[in-house]
Amino acid sequence: MEYNDILEKLKEAIIKGDVDQAIELTKKGLNMGIGAKVILENGVIKGSEMVGDLFEKMEYYLPDLLISADAMIKAVDFLKPHLKANSDEKSTGTILLGSVEGDVHSIGKNLVGALLQGQGYEVIDLGTDVPPETIVEKAKKSKPDVIGLSGLLTTSISAMQKTVIMLKEENIQAKIIVGGGILTNESCKMIGADNFATDGWDGLNKIKNLLRGGNQNA
């Protein structure tokens, strides 16, 4: 199998959500001497971008995104040791994620995390029902570029607001994005976050925008 064939088939495996094929092609690419960063950028990331296009065209839906995200994350996990072995191949940024205190929903957060990892970001996932104190402490230690707070309950808005207040009181410099179907531009402003997202792909794109220096009005 030729160099370009490997990358093309890896893109197809990501789009189809074929985990076994994605891992196998990643292995083959490395064994052929293709750099881990090349495989990530021209195989995994290109595939995830095509998945995003399909989602935006409404040809793919949430279950399709979840299946593709699983293939992305497994390929990235296999590439991680090879990426870290090369000091020139650093992550695109560090993102700290967690569902806020009182909220145990995780699908949206997990999807965002998988999409981010599939595009080369370092993701620290604190899980669900995370107290503000835990988020602040982890943010101090990991110094993320962006903090993502997730929640689907109406009570999650006050938990998000409390967490953002504590982060700012501790002078945490990371950009803050909140995610969940209950959120609006108005509630985002009330919470004090830099941006909000209503689904996984929206979250990915808005986090990338924040890293480029954008804000909720971008």
C-alpha positions as CSV (number, residue, x, y, z in Angstrom):
1,M,0.0,0.0,0.0
2,E,1.4,3.4,-1.0
3,Y,2.0,6.4,1.3
4,N,-1.0,8.4,0.0
5,D,-3.2,5.3,0.0
6,I,-2.6,4.8,3.8
7,L,-3.7,8.4,4.6
8,E,-6.7,8.3,2.2
9,K,-7.9,5.0,3.7
10,L,-7.3,6.3,7.2
11,K,-9.6,9.3,6.4
12,E,-12.2,6.9,5.2
13,A,-12.0,4.8,8.3
14,I,-12.5,7.9,10.5
15,I,-15.5,9.0,8.4
16,K,-17.0,5.5,8.7
17,G,-16.1,5.2,12.4
18,D,-14.2,1.9,11.7
19,V,-12.1,1.7,14.9
20,D,-10.1,-1.5,13.9
21,Q,-9.3,-0.2,10.5
22,A,-8.3,3.2,11.8
23,I,-5.8,1.6,14.3
24,E,-4.5,-0.9,11.7
25,L,-3.9,1.9,9.1
26,T,-2.2,4.1,11.8
27,K,0.1,1.2,12.6
28,K,0.9,0.6,8.9
29,G,1.6,4.2,8.4
30,L,4.1,4.3,11.2
31,N,5.8,1.1,10.1
32,M,6.2,2.6,6.6
33,G,8.0,5.5,8.1
34,I,5.3,8.1,7.8
35,G,5.7,10.6,10.6
36,A,3.2,10.6,13.4
37,K,2.4,14.3,12.8
38,V,1.8,13.7,9.1
39,I,-0.6,10.8,10.0
40,L,-2.4,13.0,12.5
41,E,-2.8,16.0,10.2
42,N,-3.3,14.3,6.8
43,G,-5.2,11.3,8.0
44,V,-7.0,11.7,11.3
45,I,-7.6,15.5,11.2
46,K,-8.6,15.5,7.5
47,G,-11.1,12.7,8.3
48,S,-12.5,14.6,11.3
49,E,-12.9,17.7,9.2
50,M,-14.9,15.8,6.6
51,V,-17.1,14.3,9.4
52,G,-17.7,17.9,10.5
53,D,-18.7,18.9,6.9
54,L,-21.2,16.0,6.8
55,F,-22.6,17.0,10.2
56,E,-23.1,20.7,9.1
57,K,-24.8,19.5,5.9
58,M,-27.1,17.4,8.1
59,E,-25.9,14.2,6.3
60,Y,-24.5,13.0,9.7
61,Y,-26.2,13.1,13.0
62,L,-25.1,12.7,16.7
63,P,-24.8,8.9,16.6
64,D,-22.6,9.2,13.5
65,L,-20.4,11.8,15.2
66,L,-20.0,9.5,18.2
67,I,-19.0,6.6,16.1
68,S,-16.5,8.6,14.1
69,A,-15.2,10.2,17.3
70,D,-14.4,6.8,18.7
71,A,-12.3,6.0,15.7
72,M,-10.5,9.3,16.0
73,I,-9.7,8.9,19.7
74,K,-8.4,5.4,19.2
75,A,-6.1,6.5,16.4
76,V,-4.8,9.5,18.4
77,D,-4.2,7.3,21.4
78,F,-2.0,5.1,19.3
79,L,-0.1,8.1,17.9
80,K,0.4,9.8,21.2
81,P,3.7,8.1,22.3
82,H,5.2,8.8,18.8
83,L,4.1,12.4,18.9
84,K,5.6,13.0,22.3
85,A,8.8,11.3,21.3
86,N,9.4,14.2,18.8
87,S,9.8,17.5,20.6
88,D,8.8,19.4,17.4
89,E,5.4,17.7,17.4
90,K,3.5,19.4,20.2
91,S,-0.2,19.5,20.9
92,T,-2.2,22.3,19.4
93,G,-3.3,23.4,22.9
94,T,-4.5,22.1,26.2
95,I,-8.3,22.0,27.0
96,L,-9.7,21.2,30.5
97,L,-13.2,19.8,30.4
98,G,-15.8,18.9,33.0
99,S,-19.6,18.6,33.6
100,V,-20.4,21.1,36.4
101,E,-21.4,20.2,39.9
102,G,-24.8,18.6,40.1
103,D,-24.8,17.5,36.4
104,V,-24.0,13.9,35.5
105,H,-24.6,14.2,31.7
106,S,-21.5,13.3,29.7
107,I,-22.3,12.6,26.1
108,G,-21.7,16.1,24.8
109,K,-18.6,16.6,26.9
110,N,-17.2,13.3,25.8
111,L,-17.9,14.0,22.1
112,V,-16.1,17.4,22.3
113,G,-13.2,15.8,24.0
114,A,-12.9,13.1,21.3
115,L,-13.2,15.7,18.5
116,L,-10.5,17.8,20.2
117,Q,-8.1,14.9,20.6
118,G,-8.8,13.8,17.0
119,Q,-7.5,17.2,15.9
120,G,-4.3,17.2,18.0
121,Y,-5.4,18.9,21.2
122,E,-4.4,17.7,24.7
123,V,-7.6,17.1,26.7
124,I,-7.9,16.8,30.4
125,D,-11.3,15.4,31.3
126,L,-12.4,15.8,34.9
127,G,-15.6,13.8,34.4
128,T,-19.1,14.7,35.6
129,D,-20.5,16.4,38.7
130,V,-17.3,18.3,39.3
131,P,-17.2,20.8,42.1
132,P,-15.9,24.3,41.3
133,E,-13.0,23.8,43.7
134,T,-11.8,20.8,41.8
135,I,-11.9,22.7,38.5
136,V,-10.0,25.6,39.9
137,E,-7.3,23.4,41.5
138,K,-6.8,21.4,38.3
139,A,-6.7,24.6,36.2
140,K,-3.9,26.0,38.5
141,K,-1.9,22.8,38.0
142,S,-2.4,22.2,34.3
143,K,-2.6,25.8,33.0
144,P,-5.0,25.0,30.2
145,D,-5.6,27.3,27.2
146,V,-9.3,26.8,27.4
147,I,-11.7,25.5,30.1
148,G,-14.9,23.9,28.9
149,L,-17.8,23.6,31.4
150,S,-20.7,21.3,30.4
151,G,-24.2,20.9,31.6
152,L,-27.7,20.1,30.5
153,L,-29.8,21.0,33.5
154,T,-31.3,24.4,34.2
155,T,-29.5,24.3,37.6
156,S,-26.2,23.9,35.7
157,I,-26.3,27.6,34.8
158,S,-25.8,28.7,38.4
159,A,-23.1,26.0,38.9
160,M,-21.3,27.3,35.8
161,Q,-21.6,30.9,37.0
162,K,-20.2,29.9,40.4
163,T,-17.3,28.1,38.8
164,V,-16.4,31.0,36.5
165,I,-16.5,33.4,39.4
166,M,-14.0,31.2,41.3
167,L,-11.8,30.8,38.3
168,K,-11.6,34.6,37.9
169,E,-11.0,35.2,41.6
170,E,-8.0,32.9,41.3
171,N,-6.8,34.8,38.3
172,I,-7.0,31.8,36.0
173,Q,-6.0,33.2,32.5
174,A,-7.6,30.4,30.4
175,K,-10.5,31.2,28.1
176,I,-13.8,29.7,29.3
177,I,-16.5,28.1,27.1
178,V,-19.7,26.7,28.4
179,G,-21.7,23.9,26.6
180,G,-25.2,22.6,26.7
181,G,-28.5,22.7,24.8
182,I,-30.0,25.0,27.5
183,L,-27.5,27.8,26.8
184,T,-28.1,31.1,25.0
185,N,-26.0,34.2,24.3
186,E,-27.8,35.8,27.2
187,S,-27.1,33.0,29.7
188,C,-23.4,32.9,28.5
189,K,-23.1,36.6,29.4
190,M,-24.7,36.1,32.7
191,I,-22.4,33.2,33.5
192,G,-19.4,35.3,32.5
193,A,-17.9,32.9,30.0
194,D,-16.1,33.8,26.8
195,N,-18.3,31.7,24.5
196,F,-21.0,29.0,24.5
197,A,-21.7,25.9,22.4
198,T,-24.9,23.9,21.9
199,D,-23.4,20.7,20.4
200,G,-20.1,18.9,20.0
201,W,-19.0,20.2,16.6
202,D,-20.1,23.7,17.6
203,G,-17.9,23.3,20.7
204,L,-14.9,22.2,18.7
205,N,-15.1,25.2,16.3
206,K,-15.7,27.7,19.0
207,I,-12.8,26.4,21.1
208,K,-10.6,26.8,18.0
209,N,-11.9,30.3,17.6
210,L,-11.1,31.1,21.2
211,L,-7.5,29.9,20.7
212,R,-7.2,32.2,17.8
213,G,-8.2,35.1,20.0
214,G,-11.9,35.2,19.1
215,N,-14.8,35.8,21.5
216,Q,-18.6,35.1,21.8
217,N,-19.4,37.8,19.2
218,A,-17.1,36.2,16.6
